[in-house]
């Protein structure tokens, strides 16, 4: 309007501005100022002659004041909205191409990016421009311009993906679109981090913009805000990760937490970047038992897949026992094989050596008693029957036996070897010999050593030969250039036997002096406790693949595998890709962890010099503002000034001042009323101490809380509903709860309340990120939140989501919500106090969702109640529970119910009692129902 970004919700109301001249004409006059005459005798009144009085003119300034007030009222009624033009919006009707980076590096400030992108689409809608949306981390598809409405719906469905964006994959489709629609406007909302394609995208975009005569605008944060983790790295005897960033961004310190498989914290370490450094290392020095339970590292407060590192069996620190079969004079530094083994294994394993052992059998016994995961026998020959039986049992139960050759093994005859051996060695210059030392051949793809490059200077002078048979090739992990095996392995029971056909010292080869020796040992030790994926594989066959089991989303939460996720080879060591998202692959006991970044990866800023002709801006949102409130406020102030001016012109202000001077008590009373009216609010001292949300008294009484949404009707319903449920708990159970508390989750302490009821009001603003994080911490620490969408009457199966459901989805987008399922019939929640089969409220048709239970095991059909590891932190329903619980002061129901069951309100109260008991007592009922069966068995 008039070149301004101003629009009106009800423009027809502006027609009232035409009446302002008539209003001006009517307001020109005002009654004359009245005369004050003291009451005289009647004779004097008779002498008073009426005089003809003419009205006085209204002062021009008062007339202008009244006209301005009327204009403000008319403008307020017309619904004025200030719509500033977004930074990337252009002119014309050509398409808008919105390029949105949605890799994990954009997750930290994703809400800001979505707000900016939404503003761009809404500006295009006002200009009547079609919109083409291009998420860079998604797979390349043909670009099509659609109406702003469908584009906005698609934009709301875009989420950060758990890998770096490969932007160059979209250059072909983007260039083709710009050629089909010349003059388009390209707005790139950039995360500031270079992807795996390097810097090819800016150059390609610049060339495509020149060919298509397109205007390019790049919107980005001043400095890339993302932090990420690279690792894990178990070198140096400690488990560590690297905290990386693309550039110095002001986030110079923080905390890295180590969590177990259940999400419970095990340890945390602070980190700090030195100056403008972009990487810093964090180390965790923990006992082996505690370290081996770490399943996840994360940067506290950084909600992205890049800030999470998942640990698998490869990161576990194994306890390795070393036993040397030689004599004591050979067990000397630089002479003993265990010296080389200990130096190679110490950076990534807990090395154990026998103390005071009087022989090989006793030394092996000490190692097995120490609960080692890997038993290394260096040149140990035949074992006595008792020791052989113990070692065999160790391997059969999942242990890894690693043997190194030597003269004693060559002369031995036990069967704890993966292949049949030819007794006697093969040596340089011997009968079975070669003229010069042989080196290693390249490792086969199915070998655990695949991807390693054998140095050319490695020479093998002697080895133990294996008898050729049909299984030899399949059991060979490494061989010499002439094909003779140098490392063989075979699965035995639940464990594995690995044989290195040379000694662990330098007498037969110089392999122990190379870095390859350390890496090979690392990979062999990492197989302890896992199923070797290549054991028994056919020579030359590709390595087996592992299917995805759990994957990370863009915000770093573990969920079920995505539909596009594909299996990875068992030898996978690369970073995550769109086809292989970060997560766990393979079985739970011995799977593979794929991470967004590997230990050697670093984030780099993306150089945008190629886009020299583009416009650059920040992520500051051009906010749309409703001006009705300011116009109403100005009109109200002007009317108040008009009232005061009229009183002044009429002489009433002088009369009031004179009366107040004669009556000082009245003046003091009026002044006191004004002071009380200006007070911020009622004093809360009259409120009982136990009802203060943040008072320490809240810890002395159990109370249920409800979230104050700001909607007066909803908040009163929540209060009355929880008051009714509290009365029911006090009358029917041993619990005597206090009055329900209305809380603001952004400010009040949540730890006092075991259960929080949160009604969803879609017209209210979404809670801030800090509030979401507080709710997340509350649920992780054992609290339960009931989210009630109250939309059971409007929700349709298979139909579009209701506004309440959409609001809840957006609110929970960054929460680590567990997998949910409708309440099963055998869930402990249905038996916590009453036996119920549903949780009705004002409505009975809605579904109630809780955290999904683990699958029922054997004998589950005889188990009356089933539960998971803890209380579900989240309950979602649409049945409007508080309205069914709500009672008045006399105990009467406040709201009618929708449904034909006359016992619906009673069942709603019973379901509420079960919810409270479930939140307070947990899963005890799942065990209590077995008491009769346990007593019966004990009696037998």
HUDA-V103274 format. One record per residue. N is the residue number from 1. D_FIRST is the distance of its C-alpha to the first C-alpha in Angstrom with 1 decimal. Layout:
<<N:D_FIRST> <N:D_FIRST>>
This chain:
<<1:0.0> <2:3.8> <3:5.3> <4:5.2> <5:6.6> <6:5.6> <7:6.7> <8:9.3> <9:12.9> <10:13.8> <11:11.2> <12:14.3> <13:15.2> <14:12.6> <15:15.1> <16:17.4> <17:15.8> <18:17.7> <19:20.8> <20:20.4> <21:22.6> <22:25.3> <23:25.1> <24:25.6> <25:28.6> <26:30.1> <27:29.8> <28:31.5> <29:34.9> <30:36.6> <31:40.2> <32:42.7> <33:44.1> <34:47.1> <35:50.6> <36:52.7> <37:56.3> <38:59.1> <39:61.1> <40:64.2> <41:67.2> <42:66.9> <43:68.6> <44:66.0> <45:63.3> <46:65.0> <47:65.0> <48:61.2> <49:59.8> <50:56.2> <51:54.1> <52:51.2> <53:48.0> <54:44.7> <55:41.4> <56:39.9> <57:36.5> <58:33.7> <59:33.0> <60:29.8> <61:28.7> <62:29.3> <63:27.4> <64:24.3> <65:24.9> <66:24.9> <67:21.9> <68:19.8> <69:21.4> <70:20.5> <71:16.9> <72:16.9> <73:18.8> <74:16.4> <75:13.4> <76:15.8> <77:16.9> <78:13.5> <79:13.6> <80:10.7> <81:10.9> <82:10.3> <83:10.5> <84:11.8> <85:12.8> <86:16.5> <87:19.0> <88:20.2> <89:17.1> <90:17.0> <91:15.3> <92:16.5> <93:18.2> <94:21.4> <95:22.9> <96:22.5> <97:26.0> <98:26.2> <99:29.6> <100:30.5> <101:33.8> <102:35.5> <103:39.0> <104:40.8> <105:39.6> <106:36.0> <107:37.2> <108:37.3> <109:33.5> <110:32.6> <111:30.2> <112:28.1> <113:28.2> <114:27.2> <115:24.2> <116:23.0> <117:23.8> <118:22.0> <119:18.8> <120:19.2> <121:19.8> <122:16.9> <123:14.5> <124:16.5> <125:16.1> <126:12.3> <127:12.8> <128:15.8> <129:18.4> <130:22.0> <131:23.5> <132:27.2> <133:28.7> <134:31.7> <135:33.6> <136:36.1> <137:38.9> <138:39.1> <139:41.2> <140:40.0> <141:38.6> <142:37.0> <143:33.2> <144:31.2> <145:27.4> <146:26.4> <147:23.3> <148:21.3> <149:23.0> <150:26.5> <151:25.8> <152:24.6> <153:27.8> <154:29.9> <155:28.3> <156:29.3> <157:32.8> <158:33.2> <159:35.6> <160:37.4> <161:40.6> <162:43.9> <163:44.4> <164:43.1> <165:40.5> <166:42.1> <167:39.1> <168:41.1> <169:42.0> <170:38.4> <171:38.4> <172:39.9> <173:37.3> <174:34.4> <175:35.7> <176:36.3> <177:32.7> <178:31.2> <179:33.6> <180:32.6> <181:28.8> <182:28.6> <183:25.5> <184:24.7> <185:23.2> <186:25.8> <187:25.0> <188:28.4> <189:28.5> <190:31.9> <191:34.6> <192:36.4> <193:39.8> <194:41.7> <195:43.0> <196:46.3> <197:45.0> <198:44.9> <199:42.5> <200:42.4> <201:38.9> <202:36.9> <203:39.1> <204:38.7> <205:34.9> <206:34.8> <207:36.9> <208:35.0> <209:31.7> <210:33.4> <211:34.8> <212:31.6> <213:29.3> <214:27.3> <215:25.2> <216:26.7> <217:25.3> <218:27.8> <219:26.9> <220:29.9> <221:31.5> <222:32.9> <223:36.4> <224:37.5> <225:38.0> <226:40.4> <227:44.1> <228:46.6> <229:50.3> <230:52.8> <231:56.2> <232:58.4> <233:61.2> <234:64.6> <235:66.4> <236:68.2> <237:69.4> <238:66.1> <239:63.1> <240:60.0> <241:56.4> <242:54.3> <243:50.9> <244:48.7> <245:45.2> <246:43.5> <247:43.1> <248:43.5> <249:40.6> <250:41.7> <251:43.1> <252:46.7> <253:48.6> <254:48.8> <255:51.2> <256:52.6> <257:54.1> <258:56.9> <259:56.8> <260:59.3> <261:58.8> <262:57.7> <263:55.0> <264:57.2> <265:57.2> <266:60.4> <267:59.6> <268:56.9> <269:56.8> <270:54.5> <271:53.3> <272:52.0> <273:50.9> <274:52.8> <275:50.3> <276:48.0> <277:50.2> <278:48.6> <279:51.5> <280:53.9> <281:56.6> <282:57.3> <283:60.8> <284:62.1> <285:65.8> <286:66.8> <287:70.1> <288:70.6> <289:70.4> <290:67.0> <291:65.6> <292:66.5> <293:64.3> <294:61.1> <295:58.7> <296:55.4> <297:54.1> <298:50.5> <299:48.5> <300:47.7> <301:44.1> <302:43.2> <303:42.1> <304:42.5> <305:45.2> <306:45.9> <307:46.8> <308:49.5> <309:53.0> <310:55.2> <311:58.9> <312:61.5> <313:65.3> <314:65.0> <315:63.8> <316:66.6> <317:69.3> <318:72.5> <319:75.8> <320:78.2> <321:82.0> <322:84.1> <323:87.8> <324:90.1> <325:93.4> <326:95.2> <327:97.7> <328:97.0> <329:97.9> <330:95.2> <331:92.5> <332:91.8> <333:88.6> <334:88.1> <335:90.7> <336:89.6> <337:87.0> <338:85.4> <339:84.6> <340:82.3> <341:80.9> <342:80.1> <343:78.4> <344:76.3> <345:75.4> <346:74.7> <347:71.1> <348:69.9> <349:72.8> <350:74.9> <351:78.3> <352:81.4> <353:85.0> <354:88.2> <355:90.0> <356:93.8> <357:94.1> <358:97.6> <359:96.8> <360:94.2> <361:94.6> <362:94.0> <363:91.1> <364:89.4> <365:90.1> <366:88.4> <367:85.3> <368:85.1> <369:85.6> <370:82.6> <371:80.3> <372:79.3> <373:76.9> <374:78.4> <375:82.2> <376:83.1> <377:86.7> <378:87.7> <379:91.0> <380:92.2> <381:95.0> <382:96.4> <383:95.6> <384:98.0> <385:97.6> <386:96.1> <387:93.5> <388:92.8> <389:92.1> <390:89.7> <391:87.8> <392:87.6> <393:86.3> <394:83.7> <395:82.4> <396:82.6> <397:80.4> <398:77.6> <399:78.9> <400:78.7> <401:82.0> <402:81.7> <403:85.0> <404:86.0> <405:89.1> <406:92.2> <407:96.0> <408:96.3> <409:93.7> <410:95.4> <411:98.6> <412:97.2> <413:97.1> <414:94.6> <415:91.9> <416:88.9> <417:87.6> <418:85.1> <419:87.4> <420:91.1> <421:92.4> <422:95.2> <423:97.4> <424:97.9> <425:95.4> <426:94.4> <427:94.9> <428:94.7> <429:98.1> <430:99.4> <431:100.6> <432:97.1> <433:95.4> <434:93.2> <435:93.9> <436:90.8> <437:88.3> <438:85.7> <439:82.0> <440:79.5> <441:77.9> <442:74.1> <443:73.1> <444:72.4> <445:69.0> <446:70.4> <447:71.9> <448:70.4> <449:70.7> <450:68.5> <451:66.2> <452:68.7> <453:70.4> <454:74.1> <455:75.1> <456:77.6> <457:80.0> <458:80.7> <459:84.4> <460:86.3> <461:90.1> <462:91.2> <463:89.9> <464:91.1> <465:91.1> <466:89.9> <467:92.0> <468:90.2> <469:89.3> <470:86.6> <471:84.4> <472:84.6> <473:81.7> <474:79.4> <475:80.3> <476:79.8> <477:76.9> <478:78.0> <479:80.8> <480:82.5> <481:82.1> <482:85.1> <483:83.7> <484:85.8> <485:83.9> <486:83.0> <487:80.9> <488:81.5> <489:80.2> <490:80.7> <491:79.4> <492:82.0> <493:81.3> <494:77.9> <495:78.4> <496:79.1> <497:81.8> <498:80.9> <499:83.6> <500:83.3> <501:86.3> <502:86.8> <503:87.5> <504:85.0> <505:86.6> <506:87.3> <507:90.8> <508:89.7> <509:86.4> <510:83.9> <511:81.1> <512:81.0> <513:80.3> <514:77.0> <515:73.5> <516:73.6> <517:76.2> <518:73.7> <519:70.9> <520:73.3> <521:74.6> <522:71.1> <523:70.3> <524:73.6> <525:73.3> <526:69.7> <527:71.3> <528:73.3> <529:72.4> <530:70.4> <531:71.3> <532:71.8> <533:69.6> <534:71.9> <535:75.2> <536:77.1> <537:74.6> <538:76.0> <539:76.3> <540:73.4> <541:71.3> <542:67.7> <543:67.1> <544:66.2> <545:62.7> <546:61.2> <547:58.6> <548:55.6> <549:56.3> <550:53.4> <551:50.4> <552:47.7> <553:44.0> <554:41.5> <555:41.5> <556:45.3> <557:46.4> <558:49.4> <559:48.9> <560:50.6> <561:50.6> <562:47.6> <563:48.1> <564:47.9> <565:50.4> <566:53.6> <567:57.0> <568:58.1> <569:61.5> <570:63.7> <571:63.9> <572:60.1> <573:59.3> <574:55.9> <575:52.5> <576:50.4> <577:48.6> <578:46.3> <579:49.5> <580:51.4> <581:49.0> <582:50.5> <583:52.7> <584:56.3> <585:58.1> <586:61.5> <587:63.6> <588:63.0> <589:66.4> <590:66.2> <591:62.8> <592:60.6> <593:57.5> <594:54.8> <595:52.4> <596:49.1> <597:50.8> <598:54.5> <599:56.5> <600:56.1> <601:52.3> <602:49.9> <603:46.2> <604:44.9> <605:41.5> <606:39.9> <607:39.9> <608:36.6> <609:37.9> <610:37.8> <611:33.9> <612:33.9> <613:30.9> <614:28.7> <615:26.0> <616:27.1> <617:25.3> <618:26.4> <619:26.0> <620:23.8> <621:21.3> <622:17.6> <623:17.6> <624:15.1> <625:15.3> <626:15.3> <627:14.5> <628:16.4> <629:19.6> <630:18.6> <631:17.2> <632:20.4> <633:22.5> <634:21.2> <635:21.8> <636:25.2> <637:26.2> <638:25.3> <639:27.3> <640:30.2> <641:30.2> <642:30.2> <643:33.2> <644:35.0> <645:34.4> <646:35.7> <647:38.8> <648:39.4> <649:39.2> <650:41.4> <651:44.0> <652:43.9> <653:43.2> <654:46.4> <655:48.3> <656:47.1> <657:48.1> <658:51.5> <659:52.2> <660:51.3> <661:53.7> <662:56.4> <663:55.6> <664:55.0> <665:55.4> <666:52.4> <667:50.4> <668:51.4> <669:50.5> <670:47.0> <671:46.5> <672:47.8> <673:45.5> <674:42.5> <675:43.8> <676:44.3> <677:40.8> <678:39.4> <679:41.5> <680:39.8> <681:41.5> <682:44.9> <683:47.7> <684:48.6> <685:52.3> <686:53.1> <687:52.1> <688:55.1> <689:55.5> <690:55.7> <691:52.2> <692:50.4> <693:48.6> <694:49.4> <695:52.8> <696:55.9> <697:57.3> <698:55.1> <699:57.6> <700:60.4> <701:59.2> <702:57.8> <703:54.4> <704:51.8> <705:48.2> <706:44.9> <707:41.4> <708:39.3> <709:35.9> <710:34.0> <711:34.0> <712:36.4> <713:37.8> <714:38.4> <715:40.0> <716:42.3> <717:43.3> <718:44.2> <719:46.2> <720:48.1> <721:48.7> <722:50.2> <723:52.1> <724:53.7> <725:54.5> <726:56.0> <727:58.3> <728:59.3> <729:60.2> <730:62.2> <731:64.2> <732:64.9> <733:65.2> <734:66.8> <735:63.4> <736:62.4> <737:58.8> <738:56.9> <739:53.8> <740:50.8> <741:48.4> <742:44.6> <743:43.5> <744:40.5> <745:41.3> <746:39.3> <747:41.6> <748:44.7> <749:47.8> <750:48.2> <751:51.9> <752:53.2> <753:52.1> <754:53.7> <755:51.2> <756:47.5> <757:45.6> <758:41.9> <759:40.0> <760:36.8> <761:33.6> <762:30.8> <763:28.1> <764:29.4> <765:28.4> <766:30.8> <767:33.6> <768:33.6> <769:35.8> <770:38.3> <771:38.7> <772:39.3> <773:41.9> <774:43.6> <775:43.7> <776:45.1> <777:47.8> <778:48.7> <779:49.3> <780:51.3> <781:53.5> <782:54.5> <783:51.9> <784:50.5> <785:47.0> <786:46.5> <787:42.9> <788:42.4> <789:39.5> <790:40.6> <791:39.3> <792:42.7> <793:41.7> <794:38.5> <795:39.6> <796:41.1> <797:43.7> <798:42.3> <799:38.8> <800:35.6> <801:35.6> <802:34.4> <803:31.6> <804:34.4> <805:36.2> <806:33.2> <807:32.6> <808:36.3> <809:36.3> <810:33.5> <811:35.3> <812:38.7> <813:37.5> <814:39.0> <815:42.0> <816:45.4> <817:45.8> <818:49.2> <819:49.9> <820:49.6> <821:51.5> <822:51.9> <823:54.6> <824:58.0> <825:60.7> <826:63.0> <827:60.5> <828:61.9> <829:58.9> <830:60.3> <831:63.6> <832:62.7> <833:64.0> <834:63.7> <835:64.2> <836:60.9> <837:59.4> <838:55.8> <839:53.3> <840:51.7> <841:49.3> <842:47.5> <843:47.3> <844:50.1> <845:48.6> <846:46.7> <847:48.2> <848:49.3> <849:49.1> <850:51.2> <851:52.2> <852:54.3> <853:58.0> <854:60.3> <855:62.2> <856:65.2> <857:68.4> <858:71.9> <859:73.0> <860:69.5> <861:70.5> <862:72.9> <863:70.3> <864:69.0> <865:66.0> <866:64.2> <867:62.0> <868:60.5> <869:61.0> <870:59.0> <871:56.8> <872:53.5> <873:50.8> <874:48.2> <875:48.3> <876:45.5> <877:45.5> <878:43.3> <879:45.8> <880:44.3> <881:47.5> <882:46.7> <883:46.2> <884:49.7> <885:51.2> <886:49.5> <887:52.0> <888:51.9> <889:54.2> <890:57.0> <891:56.7> <892:55.0> <893:52.6> <894:49.0> <895:47.4> <896:48.8> <897:49.4> <898:48.3> <899:51.5> <900:54.9> <901:57.0> <902:58.5> <903:59.2> <904:55.6> <905:55.0> <906:58.4> <907:57.7> <908:54.3> <909:56.2> <910:58.8> <911:56.2> <912:54.6> <913:58.1> <914:58.6> <915:55.3> <916:56.3> <917:59.9> <918:58.7> <919:56.5> <920:59.4> <921:62.4> <922:61.1> <923:63.2> <924:66.6> <925:66.8> <926:66.9> <927:70.1> <928:71.5> <929:71.7> <930:74.3> <931:76.7> <932:79.0> <933:79.3> <934:80.0> <935:82.6> <936:84.2> <937:84.5> <938:85.8> <939:88.4> <940:89.6>>
